Amino acid sequence: MRYHESMITTVTTKNMVSIPAAIAREHGIRPGYKLDWSSVAGSDDLRVQVIPDRAALAERLFGIGRDVAPGRDLVSELDDAREAEDAGD
């Protein structure tokens, strides 16, 4: 896991926190994104996962299937792979 220089923020009376600009830029956090917070068992640490908005997720997927060779049956390939996994259990 990679850590950067410590950046301290303050929790407001309404439990709001600002994301440091450097962190927001590094992770591409924009308005509309959500943050999924969870506690790390046995410590005071928190884990935060960035959840992009739907438009950003769609943008990431745009054109993802362009490299698939014509005539490939991806559903059958997935079914075969799952059957092979089940046979290995």
N, C-alpha and C positions, 0 to 999 in steps of 0.2 A: 504494500500500500504506500502511496506517495503522499507525503505531507508537505505543506508549504509553511511559510512564515505565519506565525500566529496573528490572527485578526480578531480583535475584541469588539463586540457590539453590546448594546444595552437593551434589556427587555423593558418595554414601556408598561405603564399601569394597565394597559389593555392587553398585555401579553403579546405585543407585536415586536418583531425584530427586523432590522434592516439587513439586507444581504450586502456584504462588502462588494464594491464595484468590481474589484479584481476577480473575486470568486464568481460573480454573475457573468462577467465576460468570459472567463475560462470555461464555464459550463454552459454558456449560451442561454442563460436564464433570462426570459423576457416576461413582460406583463402577460398574465393569463396562465402562466405555468403554475403547477401545483408542487408542493413539497410534501413528501411522505415522511413523517417523523416516527422513529421508533427508538426505544431504550435498549441499551446494550446491557444484558443481564450481569449483575454483580459489579457494576461500575457506575460512575457519574456520566459516562459517555453517551452521546446521542448519535444516531445514524440518520442521515437525511438523504432521501433519493429524489432526484429531480424528475418530475412528470411533465413532459411538454404538453402544450395544448393540442387539440385535434389537428389543426392546420399544420403544425410543425411535424406531427407524426405522419400525416399524409404526404407532406413534402419529402420526408425521408424515404417513403415507400415508392414515390413516383419513379417509374421507369425501371423498377427492380427486376422485372422479368424479361428485359430486352436481351439478355445474354443467354436465354434458354434456347437450345437448338430446336429448330422446327421439327415437329413430329414426335418430340419426347412426351411421354405420358407421365407427368409428374405425380398424379394421384396414384397411379399403379405403382410407381417407384416407391412412394411413401408407404402404401399398403404392404409391399414386399419387404421393406425395411422393418416395419412393425411386426410382421409375421416372423421375420428372422430373429428379432429381439425376443419375441414371446417364446420361440423355440429354444432360445438359449437360457431361459429361466429354469 
